[in-house]
Amino acid sequence: MSSTFAPSEFAGFSALNREGYQGFSYSRVANPTIDQLQEKLAVLEGTEAAQVFGSGMAAAHALLLSRLAVEDHVIFSEVNYVGIAELIRNSLPRWGIQVSPLDTSDIKEISSAIRPNTKMIWLETPANPILRLADIKSIAILAREKNVKDVVVDSTFATPIATKPLELGATFVMHSLTKYICGHDDAMGGAILGSKKDIEDLNLEATVHYGGIMSPFNAWLILRGVATLPIRMKMHEDSALAVANFLTNHSEINTVIYPGLPSHPQHHLAKEQMMNNSGMIAFTPRKSGLELAQKMIDKLGFIHFAVSLGHHRTLIYWIPTEAILRSSFKLNKTAEEKYRSLASDGVFRLSIGLENAEDICEDLDKVL
Ligand SMILES: *Cc1c(COP(=O)(O)O)cnc(C)c1O
Protein backbone atom coordinates (compact mmCIF):
# COMPACT_ATOMS: atom_id res chain seq x y z
CA MET A 1 0.00 0.00 0.00
CA SER A 2 3.05 2.29 0.11
CA SER A 3 2.89 5.51 -1.91
CA THR A 4 6.64 6.16 -1.99
CA PHE A 5 9.72 3.93 -2.07
CA ALA A 6 13.32 4.56 -0.92
CA PRO A 7 15.58 4.10 -3.98
CA SER A 8 18.81 2.11 -3.95
CA GLU A 9 20.58 4.76 -6.07
CA PHE A 10 19.86 8.36 -7.08
CA ALA A 11 17.44 8.13 -9.96
CA GLY A 12 16.43 11.64 -10.99
CA PHE A 13 13.33 13.60 -10.17
CA SER A 14 11.00 13.26 -13.16
CA ALA A 15 9.59 9.87 -14.10
CA LEU A 16 10.39 10.80 -17.70
CA ASN A 17 14.17 10.95 -17.28
CA ARG A 18 14.86 8.19 -14.76
CA GLU A 19 16.93 6.42 -17.40
CA GLY A 20 17.64 2.79 -16.71
CA TYR A 21 16.34 2.86 -13.13
CA GLN A 22 14.16 -0.21 -12.66
CA GLY A 23 13.20 0.16 -9.01
CA PHE A 24 10.02 1.60 -7.54
CA SER A 25 9.87 5.28 -6.63
CA TYR A 26 6.29 6.56 -6.46
CA SER A 27 3.08 4.51 -6.58
CA ARG A 28 1.37 6.58 -9.24
CA VAL A 29 3.94 5.32 -11.75
CA ALA A 30 4.58 1.79 -10.48
CA ASN A 31 3.80 -0.31 -7.42
CA PRO A 32 4.63 -3.96 -6.65
CA THR A 33 1.03 -5.07 -5.96
CA ILE A 34 -0.16 -3.32 -9.12
CA ASP A 35 2.71 -4.99 -11.03
CA GLN A 36 1.53 -8.42 -9.92
CA LEU A 37 -1.96 -7.76 -11.22
CA GLN A 38 -0.59 -6.38 -14.50
CA GLU A 39 1.59 -9.45 -15.02
CA LYS A 40 -1.31 -11.78 -14.30
CA LEU A 41 -3.66 -9.95 -16.69
CA ALA A 42 -1.02 -9.96 -19.45
CA VAL A 43 -0.59 -13.73 -19.10
CA LEU A 44 -4.38 -14.20 -19.20
CA GLU A 45 -4.65 -12.21 -22.45
CA GLY A 46 -1.56 -13.89 -23.92
CA THR A 47 0.30 -10.61 -24.34
CA GLU A 48 3.37 -8.80 -23.05
CA ALA A 49 2.06 -6.02 -20.87
CA ALA A 50 -0.87 -4.38 -19.10
CA GLN A 51 -1.55 -1.03 -17.49
CA VAL A 52 -4.28 -0.86 -14.87
CA PHE A 53 -6.36 2.16 -13.86
CA GLY A 54 -8.79 3.23 -11.17
CA SER A 55 -11.82 2.33 -13.32
CA GLY A 56 -12.70 1.07 -16.78
CA MET A 57 -13.54 4.64 -17.80
CA ALA A 58 -10.13 5.90 -16.63
CA ALA A 59 -8.53 3.19 -18.79
CA ALA A 60 -10.62 4.08 -21.85
CA HIS A 61 -10.06 7.78 -21.41
CA ALA A 62 -6.28 7.39 -21.02
CA LEU A 63 -5.99 5.22 -24.11
CA LEU A 64 -8.08 7.55 -26.30
CA LEU A 65 -6.22 10.62 -25.13
CA SER A 66 -2.75 9.17 -25.44
CA ARG A 67 -3.26 7.70 -28.93
CA LEU A 68 -5.28 10.44 -30.66
CA ALA A 69 -4.62 14.05 -31.66
CA VAL A 70 -6.50 16.87 -33.31
CA GLU A 71 -7.86 15.98 -36.80
CA ASP A 72 -7.55 12.22 -36.24
CA HIS A 73 -10.61 10.09 -37.00
CA VAL A 74 -12.11 7.28 -34.89
CA ILE A 75 -14.63 4.66 -35.98
CA PHE A 76 -16.58 3.13 -33.11
CA SER A 77 -19.50 0.89 -32.35
CA GLU A 78 -22.79 2.85 -32.42
CA VAL A 79 -24.06 0.75 -29.51
CA ASN A 80 -21.73 0.21 -26.60
CA TYR A 81 -21.15 0.93 -22.93
CA VAL A 82 -22.82 4.29 -22.33
CA GLY A 83 -19.89 6.02 -20.61
CA ILE A 84 -17.64 5.28 -23.57
CA ALA A 85 -20.41 6.06 -26.08
CA GLU A 86 -20.75 9.53 -24.52
CA LEU A 87 -16.99 10.08 -24.13
CA ILE A 88 -16.30 9.34 -27.80
CA ARG A 89 -19.42 10.98 -29.21
CA ASN A 90 -19.52 14.12 -27.08
CA SER A 91 -16.05 14.81 -25.69
CA LEU A 92 -13.63 13.78 -28.47
CA PRO A 93 -15.11 16.22 -31.05
CA ARG A 94 -14.51 19.06 -28.55
CA TRP A 95 -10.81 18.24 -28.81
CA GLY A 96 -10.87 18.30 -32.62
CA ILE A 97 -11.14 14.55 -33.15
CA GLN A 98 -13.57 13.27 -35.80
CA VAL A 99 -15.82 10.36 -34.79
CA SER A 100 -17.99 7.95 -36.82
CA PRO A 101 -20.43 5.71 -34.94
CA LEU A 102 -21.53 2.74 -36.99
CA ASP A 103 -22.70 -0.86 -36.89
CA THR A 104 -19.42 -2.69 -36.28
CA SER A 105 -21.10 -6.05 -36.91
CA ASP A 106 -21.03 -5.00 -40.60
CA ILE A 107 -17.48 -5.00 -41.95
CA LYS A 108 -18.59 -3.29 -45.18
CA GLU A 109 -19.82 -0.30 -43.17
CA ILE A 110 -16.44 -0.10 -41.44
CA SER A 111 -14.53 -0.43 -44.69
CA SER A 112 -16.39 2.39 -46.41
CA ALA A 113 -16.06 4.69 -43.38
CA ILE A 114 -12.25 4.48 -43.23
CA ARG A 115 -10.59 7.78 -44.18
CA PRO A 116 -6.90 8.64 -44.71
CA ASN A 117 -6.84 10.11 -41.17
CA THR A 118 -8.58 7.14 -39.47
CA LYS A 119 -6.31 6.23 -36.57
CA MET A 120 -8.47 3.97 -34.48
CA ILE A 121 -11.35 1.49 -34.67
CA TRP A 122 -12.98 1.03 -31.25
CA LEU A 123 -14.95 -2.20 -30.89
CA GLU A 124 -16.98 -3.63 -28.06
CA THR A 125 -17.92 -7.28 -28.35
CA PRO A 126 -20.38 -8.40 -27.12
CA ALA A 127 -21.66 -4.82 -27.03
CA ASN A 128 -23.87 -3.33 -24.36
CA PRO A 129 -26.84 -3.72 -24.15
CA ILE A 130 -28.00 -5.76 -27.17
CA LEU A 131 -24.99 -8.12 -27.24
CA ARG A 132 -24.03 -7.33 -30.80
CA LEU A 133 -20.75 -8.94 -31.83
CA ALA A 134 -17.88 -7.65 -33.97
CA ASP A 135 -15.61 -9.95 -36.01
CA ILE A 136 -12.27 -8.95 -34.48
CA LYS A 137 -10.07 -11.01 -36.81
CA SER A 138 -11.58 -9.69 -40.05
CA ILE A 139 -11.65 -6.10 -38.79
CA ALA A 140 -7.98 -6.32 -37.71
CA ILE A 141 -7.03 -7.56 -41.20
CA LEU A 142 -9.00 -4.72 -42.80
CA ALA A 143 -7.34 -2.18 -40.48
CA ARG A 144 -3.87 -3.42 -41.44
CA GLU A 145 -4.71 -3.30 -45.16
CA LYS A 146 -5.95 0.27 -44.82
CA ASN A 147 -3.20 1.49 -42.49
CA VAL A 148 -5.42 2.13 -39.49
CA LYS A 149 -2.99 2.07 -36.60
CA ASP A 150 -5.09 0.91 -33.68
CA VAL A 151 -7.88 -1.63 -33.28
CA VAL A 152 -9.13 -1.48 -29.69
CA VAL A 153 -11.50 -4.08 -28.23
CA ASP A 154 -13.49 -3.45 -25.08
CA SER A 155 -13.66 -7.11 -24.03
CA THR A 156 -15.34 -6.57 -20.65
CA PHE A 157 -18.39 -8.75 -21.46
CA ALA A 158 -16.25 -11.54 -22.95
CA THR A 159 -13.26 -11.69 -20.55
CA PRO A 160 -10.02 -13.41 -21.64
CA ILE A 161 -11.66 -16.75 -20.85
CA ALA A 162 -13.96 -16.26 -23.86
CA THR A 163 -11.92 -14.23 -26.33
CA LYS A 164 -8.31 -13.09 -26.71
CA PRO A 165 -8.59 -10.09 -29.04
CA LEU A 166 -4.82 -9.50 -29.22
CA GLU A 167 -4.30 -13.01 -30.59
CA LEU A 168 -6.96 -12.18 -33.19
CA GLY A 169 -4.99 -9.13 -34.36
CA ALA A 170 -6.23 -6.24 -32.16
CA THR A 171 -3.69 -3.65 -31.01
CA PHE A 172 -5.19 -3.07 -27.55
CA VAL A 173 -7.69 -4.77 -25.27
CA MET A 174 -9.63 -2.84 -22.67
CA HIS A 175 -11.36 -4.30 -19.60
CA SER A 176 -13.48 -2.88 -16.87
CA LEU A 177 -11.96 -4.98 -14.09
CA THR A 178 -14.94 -3.96 -11.94
CA LYS A 179 -16.99 -6.63 -13.72
CA TYR A 180 -16.10 -10.31 -14.29
CA ILE A 181 -12.37 -10.04 -13.62
CA CYS A 182 -12.85 -8.81 -10.05
CA GLY A 183 -16.16 -10.64 -9.88
CA HIS A 184 -16.97 -9.94 -6.24
CA ASP A 185 -18.63 -6.51 -6.44
CA ASP A 186 -16.06 -4.94 -4.10
CA ALA A 187 -13.46 -3.12 -6.21
CA MET A 188 -13.40 -0.92 -9.29
CA GLY A 189 -10.65 -0.99 -11.87
CA GLY A 190 -9.77 -0.90 -15.54
CA ALA A 191 -7.00 -2.25 -17.74
CA ILE A 192 -5.42 -1.71 -21.13
CA LEU A 193 -3.34 -4.55 -22.58
CA GLY A 194 -1.01 -4.62 -25.57
CA SER A 195 2.63 -4.85 -26.65
CA LYS A 196 5.41 -3.93 -24.22
CA LYS A 197 6.32 -0.81 -26.21
CA ASP A 198 2.72 0.45 -26.50
CA ILE A 199 2.04 -0.13 -22.80
CA GLU A 200 5.29 1.59 -21.77
CA ASP A 201 4.23 4.65 -23.78
CA LEU A 202 0.78 4.53 -22.19
CA ASN A 203 2.27 4.14 -18.71
CA LEU A 204 4.40 7.26 -19.11
CA GLU A 205 1.63 9.43 -20.47
CA ALA A 206 -1.27 8.08 -18.44
CA THR A 207 0.21 7.53 -14.99
CA VAL A 208 2.75 10.36 -14.98
CA HIS A 209 0.40 12.97 -16.43
CA TYR A 210 -3.24 11.83 -16.26
CA GLY A 211 -3.07 10.05 -12.92
CA GLY A 212 -6.18 7.83 -13.00
CA ILE A 213 -4.40 4.99 -11.25
CA MET A 214 -5.66 2.06 -9.20
CA SER A 215 -5.20 1.71 -5.45
CA PRO A 216 -2.88 -1.20 -4.54
CA PHE A 217 -5.65 -2.37 -2.20
CA ASN A 218 -8.00 -2.76 -5.16
CA ALA A 219 -5.26 -4.54 -7.10
CA TRP A 220 -5.03 -7.00 -4.22
CA LEU A 221 -8.81 -7.57 -4.23
CA ILE A 222 -8.85 -8.00 -7.99
CA LEU A 223 -5.93 -10.46 -7.84
CA ARG A 224 -8.06 -12.51 -5.44
CA GLY A 225 -10.89 -12.36 -7.98
CA VAL A 226 -8.75 -13.37 -10.96
CA ALA A 227 -7.78 -16.63 -9.26
CA THR A 228 -11.31 -18.00 -9.73
CA LEU A 229 -12.11 -16.38 -13.09
CA PRO A 230 -11.98 -19.61 -15.17
CA ILE A 231 -14.36 -21.57 -12.92
CA ARG A 232 -16.65 -18.58 -12.42
CA MET A 233 -16.92 -18.04 -16.20
CA LYS A 234 -17.77 -21.71 -16.71
CA MET A 235 -20.59 -21.46 -14.16
CA HIS A 236 -21.82 -18.08 -15.49
CA GLU A 237 -22.01 -19.61 -18.97
CA ASP A 238 -23.76 -22.84 -17.93
CA SER A 239 -26.37 -21.00 -15.88
CA ALA A 240 -26.85 -18.26 -18.51
CA LEU A 241 -27.69 -20.89 -21.13
CA ALA A 242 -30.23 -22.50 -18.78
CA VAL A 243 -31.81 -19.10 -17.97
CA ALA A 244 -31.77 -18.04 -21.65
CA ASN A 245 -33.66 -21.23 -22.55
CA PHE A 246 -36.12 -20.68 -19.71
CA LEU A 247 -36.78 -17.10 -20.91
CA THR A 248 -37.11 -18.21 -24.56
CA ASN A 249 -39.87 -20.63 -23.56
CA HIS A 250 -41.64 -18.16 -21.25
CA SER A 251 -45.01 -16.85 -22.48
CA GLU A 252 -44.38 -13.32 -21.12
CA ILE A 253 -41.10 -12.87 -23.00
CA ASN A 254 -40.78 -11.29 -26.39
CA THR A 255 -37.12 -11.64 -27.43
CA VAL A 256 -34.06 -13.18 -25.80
CA ILE A 257 -30.58 -12.23 -26.97
CA TYR A 258 -27.72 -14.48 -25.87
CA PRO A 259 -24.67 -15.37 -27.99
CA GLY A 260 -24.96 -19.02 -26.92
CA LEU A 261 -28.46 -19.38 -28.40
CA PRO A 262 -28.81 -20.41 -32.07
CA SER A 263 -31.36 -17.57 -32.34
CA HIS A 264 -28.61 -14.94 -31.81
CA PRO A 265 -28.12 -13.24 -35.21
CA GLN A 266 -24.35 -13.85 -34.99
CA HIS A 267 -24.36 -17.23 -33.28
CA HIS A 268 -21.84 -18.52 -35.87
CA LEU A 269 -19.39 -15.75 -35.05
CA ALA A 270 -19.89 -16.43 -31.33
CA LYS A 271 -18.93 -20.06 -31.95
CA GLU A 272 -15.75 -18.99 -33.75
CA GLN A 273 -14.70 -16.12 -31.54
CA MET A 274 -16.01 -16.94 -28.07
CA MET A 275 -14.73 -19.96 -26.20
CA ASN A 276 -17.28 -19.14 -23.50
CA ASN A 277 -20.58 -17.35 -24.12
CA SER A 278 -20.31 -15.41 -20.86
CA GLY A 279 -23.19 -14.66 -18.51
CA MET A 280 -24.90 -11.64 -20.09
CA ILE A 281 -28.45 -11.97 -21.42
CA ALA A 282 -30.66 -9.25 -22.91
CA PHE A 283 -34.41 -9.72 -23.15
CA THR A 284 -37.59 -7.79 -23.79
CA PRO A 285 -40.93 -8.61 -22.14
CA ARG A 286 -44.38 -8.56 -23.76
CA LYS A 287 -45.72 -6.12 -21.18
CA SER A 288 -44.50 -2.62 -20.32
CA GLY A 289 -40.81 -2.56 -19.45
CA LEU A 290 -41.19 0.28 -16.95
CA GLU A 291 -43.90 -1.57 -15.00
CA LEU A 292 -41.88 -4.76 -14.96
CA ALA A 293 -38.78 -2.87 -13.78
CA GLN A 294 -40.74 -1.49 -10.81
CA LYS A 295 -42.12 -4.95 -10.04
CA MET A 296 -38.57 -6.29 -10.02
CA ILE A 297 -37.45 -3.59 -7.60
CA ASP A 298 -40.36 -4.45 -5.29
CA LYS A 299 -40.56 -8.22 -5.59
CA LEU A 300 -37.31 -9.89 -6.65
CA GLY A 301 -35.68 -12.02 -3.96
CA PHE A 302 -31.92 -12.56 -4.12
CA ILE A 303 -31.58 -11.09 -7.62
CA HIS A 304 -30.72 -7.43 -7.24
CA PHE A 305 -32.17 -4.80 -9.54
CA ALA A 306 -28.94 -2.81 -9.88
CA VAL A 307 -26.41 -1.64 -12.47
CA SER A 308 -23.04 -3.30 -13.08
CA LEU A 309 -22.44 -6.89 -14.16
CA GLY A 310 -20.15 -9.88 -13.89
CA HIS A 311 -20.53 -10.26 -10.15
CA HIS A 312 -21.18 -13.36 -8.05
CA ARG A 313 -24.74 -12.11 -7.49
CA THR A 314 -27.28 -12.03 -10.30
CA LEU A 315 -28.04 -8.44 -11.33
CA ILE A 316 -30.72 -7.10 -13.61
CA TYR A 317 -31.33 -3.61 -14.97
CA TRP A 318 -33.72 -2.04 -17.43
CA ILE A 319 -32.32 0.15 -20.20
CA PRO A 320 -35.18 2.23 -21.60
CA THR A 321 -34.82 2.84 -25.33
CA GLU A 322 -35.93 6.49 -25.42
CA ALA A 323 -33.52 7.46 -22.66
CA ILE A 324 -30.48 5.68 -24.04
CA LEU A 325 -31.09 7.02 -27.55
CA ARG A 326 -31.35 10.54 -26.19
CA SER A 327 -28.46 10.51 -23.71
CA SER A 328 -25.92 8.19 -25.22
CA PHE A 329 -26.48 6.64 -28.64
CA LYS A 330 -28.01 9.47 -30.75
CA LEU A 331 -28.42 7.10 -33.69
CA ASN A 332 -29.32 8.11 -37.23
CA LYS A 333 -32.73 7.07 -38.52
CA THR A 334 -31.80 3.68 -39.99
CA ALA A 335 -29.68 2.71 -36.99
CA GLU A 336 -32.44 3.84 -34.65
CA GLU A 337 -35.01 1.67 -36.42
CA LYS A 338 -32.65 -1.29 -36.25
CA TYR A 339 -32.12 -0.70 -32.51
CA ARG A 340 -35.86 -0.31 -31.80
CA SER A 341 -36.70 -3.51 -33.68
CA LEU A 342 -34.56 -5.41 -31.16
CA ALA A 343 -35.01 -3.35 -28.01
CA SER A 344 -38.68 -2.17 -28.31
CA ASP A 345 -39.34 0.13 -25.27
CA GLY A 346 -36.25 -1.13 -23.47
CA VAL A 347 -34.08 -4.15 -22.81
CA PHE A 348 -33.55 -5.92 -19.54
CA ARG A 349 -29.84 -6.60 -19.10
CA LEU A 350 -29.38 -9.67 -16.98
CA SER A 351 -26.00 -10.59 -15.53
CA ILE A 352 -26.15 -14.19 -14.38
CA GLY A 353 -24.39 -14.72 -11.07
CA LEU A 354 -23.10 -17.84 -9.34
CA GLU A 355 -26.39 -18.93 -7.78
CA ASN A 356 -28.13 -22.11 -8.83
CA ALA A 357 -29.75 -21.61 -12.29
CA GLU A 358 -33.06 -23.09 -11.09
CA ASP A 359 -33.21 -20.53 -8.28
CA ILE A 360 -32.52 -17.70 -10.75
CA CYS A 361 -35.35 -18.90 -13.01
CA GLU A 362 -37.70 -19.21 -10.03
CA ASP A 363 -36.92 -15.67 -8.83
CA LEU A 364 -37.50 -14.27 -12.34
CA ASP A 365 -40.70 -16.28 -12.79
CA LYS A 366 -42.17 -14.58 -9.68
CA VAL A 367 -42.13 -11.19 -11.44
CA LEU A 368 -42.65 -12.11 -15.10
C1 LIG B 1 -18.53 -1.10 -16.85
C2 LIG B 1 -18.02 -1.01 -18.21
C3 LIG B 1 -17.11 0.00 -18.57
C4 LIG B 1 -16.67 1.05 -17.61
O1 LIG B 1 -15.96 0.52 -16.55
P1 LIG B 1 -15.97 1.16 -15.05
O2 LIG B 1 -15.08 0.23 -14.31
O3 LIG B 1 -17.38 1.18 -14.59
O4 LIG B 1 -15.41 2.54 -15.19
C5 LIG B 1 -16.65 0.00 -19.88
N1 LIG B 1 -17.06 -0.90 -20.79
C6 LIG B 1 -17.92 -1.88 -20.48
C7 LIG B 1 -18.33 -2.84 -21.53
C8 LIG B 1 -18.43 -1.96 -19.19
O5 LIG B 1 -19.32 -2.92 -18.89
The ligand as a Gaussian input file, in Angstrom:
#p B3LYP/6-31G(d) Opt

LIG

0 1
 C      -18.534000      -1.100000     -16.846000
 C      -18.015000      -1.013000     -18.214000
 C      -17.108000      -0.005000     -18.575000
 C      -16.673000       1.055000     -17.609000
 O      -15.962000       0.521000     -16.547000
 P      -15.975000       1.164000     -15.047000
 O      -15.082000       0.228000     -14.311000
 O      -17.380000       1.180000     -14.589000
 O      -15.413000       2.543000     -15.190000
 C      -16.650000       0.004000     -19.881000
 N      -17.058000      -0.896000     -20.789000
 C      -17.921000      -1.877000     -20.476000
 C      -18.333000      -2.843000     -21.533000
 C      -18.434000      -1.965000     -19.185000
 O      -19.319000      -2.925000     -18.893000

